[in-house]
Amino acid sequence: MAMHIGRFSIDTQGQTVRSFALLSNISNEFVFTGPTLWNPTLTTDQLGFHGVAILKYGSQLTNSNLNQGYTNPIYPTDTPMYGVITIDFYLISYNQDNVFLPDKSYAHMSGTVGNFTVSYSTEDVGFWNADFTPVTGTNGEPIPEQPYLGPGTITPDDPVPYVDPTDPIFDFTITDIQESFQLSDAYGTGTAYVAQAEVIVTNADVSNPCGVTLTFTNQTNTEFFEMRNTEDPNLSTLKYKLSFNGTIIDPGDLVDWVGFVNSTYTKGVYVTQIQEHDVDTLVEGTYSDTIIVTLTPKDTV
């Protein structure tokens, strides 16, 4: 069971940062009492929670446990990051979500969230040796202590929803496959368009963009892509590479494609790095190859 208690958003304005430090007075542990799966009619079972920070950078999510009264690393540390970085704060239960009963009330017995401050380091050194600078606001001044929770004392302004978790659905196809292309377009660093990858995303959390990893392989399991003569596959082959999403690809390479919400996404697949002298030595004829593309959802939850 997870309860979201706040979000801290940082825009580095093009600056590269490497580590974040959190100074916080959040309690080590929170205790609630109420009915459970084991004792559904009692209200005295104790259920423990602890605070965590989830840093999101691009498609990467990193978990950091929070401890009371210490300056703690917000992971990942010593990792170059720039642009928009969000840090979400949660209370996470020690028990599985099915231990809690829907539509029941739970009493808060102990544990306080308090305030926090965030600092950052740009130095390429280990976390504990780095010099940290307070995160500044739009006025350029250090941001003072921030409360984890908004106003409200007894009940949250908005109730915490209790719903089963859902996963995004990816419908993946390769479309617009070209039956032929001009070899000279793919000489050297040139590229020749050969197909389009299409992903239709549904059931995604619009506040938490998701992503996939594509794996490109060939049928012959060789360490390079090669086109074979369709009449005599034993003749010399034409080696090449693929280009997708700005990445040059050999068989077996993985390429991330991220930033999805509920929509349709397309990107072109290209042939590249054909050597002209290899073409000159080929027997005249038709050459082809079959590429296998596998989609794997990234673990972004």
Secondary structure, DSSP 4 states (H G I P E B T S, - for coil): -EEEEEEEEEE-TT--B-EEEEEE---S-EEEEE-BSS-TT-S-EEEEEEEEEEEEETTEEEEEE--TTSEEEESSPS--B-SEEEEEEEEEESS-GGGBPTT---EEEE----EEEEEEE-SSS-GGG---EE-B-TTSSBP--EESS-S-SSS-SSPPP-------EEEEEEES--S---GGGGBTT-EEEEEEEEEEEES--TTS-EEEEEEEEETT--SSEEEEESS-TTSPPEEEEEEETTEEE-TT-EEEEEEE-SSEEEEEEEEE-B-HHHHHTSPSS-EE--EEEEEEE----
